Amino acid sequence: MFDFTQFWHAIGHQLSRPSGIRGRLLGHVMAYVNEQPNREAIQSLDIGPSDIILELGFGPGRAIETLVSKTPHGKVFGIDPSEEMVAQASRTNRRWIDSGRVRLMQGYFNVLPWQSGTIDKILAVNVVYFFHESGAELREARRLLKPGGEMAIYATDKSSMSQWKFAGPETHLLFDRDGLTSLIIRGGFGVDEFFIREIAFAYGVIGLIATLRKRSSAFEFADGKGSASHPSRENDDLSSGCH
Ligand SMILES: C[S@@+](CC[C@H](N)C(=O)[O-])C[C@H]1O[C@@H](n2cnc3c(N)ncnc32)[C@H](O)[C@@H]1O
């Protein structure tokens, strides 16, 4: 008999790290079904033409194309551990990679290889499910943001996600507004540095968009509440592992 539990678990696992032929197919599906959340999240950022943007978990790389079109004098970086997604996103954005406006890296968002305070905007769509409950990835993201820099996080609300069998606890952390608020605070953002709004999609699906803005204060505490700056990374050479 067909094992549905195994099947849904495999889909959940593929979403967290697409690989092989299944990952490639899933990439095409994501490019289609995640179009609206990506559009909404990008719209929530006040992107300027010279901005340096980073996308966490870019998957098939469709949002990268949009970000490039909004930053004619800027640069777009991306990081994702999936070899398959790096290849797919690189094919989609080949022209921009070749011209030096896009750099895609294979790696993980808990250790981001960029110097502190160098990124204007960060996009994180459908990836917060794979963050650690400690908020470690958000601390890293906050470290990279320039003062006044912004981040947009999209997550489908727990009320919708919990009905989708692929989003089991073995692969996904689920968030409602309160859960996402707590994670962002654990990630070092002050309560005055973000807001969350709900979006209603077709079929009653509820999405959450968190827009975060790192305060411009000259004093930045290591705990995210306000003093000493983070040590900057020694190695900011983006050439290794980039496509
Ligand atoms: C559900 S897909 C979303 C892709 C894309 N953001 C979108 O909206 O279509 C999640 C992506 O996050 C990536 N991912 C999972 N864990 C990651 C990690 N620790 N660091 C960086 N990316 C990760 C996966 O490889 C996958 O491409």
PDBQT file of the ligand as one rigid body, heavy atoms in Angstrom, charges set to zero:
ROOT
HETATM    1  C1  LIG A 301      10.411  26.578   0.479  1.00  0.00    +0.000 C 
HETATM    2  S1  LIG A 301      11.848  27.065  -0.403  1.00  0.00    +0.000 S 
HETATM    3  C2  LIG A 301      11.539  28.799  -0.723  1.00  0.00    +0.000 C 
HETATM    4  C3  LIG A 301      12.322  29.301  -1.878  1.00  0.00    +0.000 C 
HETATM    5  C4  LIG A 301      12.078  30.754  -2.282  1.00  0.00    +0.000 C 
HETATM    6  N1  LIG A 301      12.414  31.685  -1.249  1.00  0.00    +0.000 N 
HETATM    7  C5  LIG A 301      10.653  30.975  -2.726  1.00  0.00    +0.000 C 
HETATM    8  O1  LIG A 301       9.970  31.784  -2.118  1.00  0.00    +0.000 OA
HETATM    9  O2  LIG A 301      10.233  30.332  -3.695  1.00  0.00    +0.000 OA
HETATM   10  C6  LIG A 301      13.067  27.121   0.888  1.00  0.00    +0.000 C 
HETATM   11  C7  LIG A 301      14.473  27.362   0.397  1.00  0.00    +0.000 C 
HETATM   12  O3  LIG A 301      15.291  27.601   1.555  1.00  0.00    +0.000 OA
HETATM   13  C8  LIG A 301      16.503  26.922   1.391  1.00  0.00    +0.000 C 
HETATM   14  N2  LIG A 301      17.091  26.663   2.725  1.00  0.00    +0.000 N 
HETATM   15  C9  LIG A 301      16.729  25.709   3.613  1.00  0.00    +0.000 A 
HETATM   16  N3  LIG A 301      17.540  25.744   4.685  1.00  0.00    +0.000 NA
HETATM   17  C10 LIG A 301      18.431  26.753   4.467  1.00  0.00    +0.000 A 
HETATM   18  C11 LIG A 301      19.541  27.268   5.208  1.00  0.00    +0.000 A 
HETATM   19  N4  LIG A 301      19.904  26.752   6.392  1.00  0.00    +0.000 N 
HETATM   20  N5  LIG A 301      20.225  28.311   4.687  1.00  0.00    +0.000 NA
HETATM   21  C12 LIG A 301      19.870  28.865   3.480  1.00  0.00    +0.000 A 
HETATM   22  N6  LIG A 301      18.816  28.415   2.731  1.00  0.00    +0.000 NA
HETATM   23  C13 LIG A 301      18.122  27.349   3.219  1.00  0.00    +0.000 A 
HETATM   24  C14 LIG A 301      16.146  25.656   0.629  1.00  0.00    +0.000 C 
HETATM   25  O4  LIG A 301      17.263  25.077  -0.024  1.00  0.00    +0.000 OA
HETATM   26  C15 LIG A 301      15.079  26.175  -0.339  1.00  0.00    +0.000 C 
HETATM   27  O5  LIG A 301      15.635  26.592  -1.560  1.00  0.00    +0.000 OA
ENDROOT
TORSDOF 0
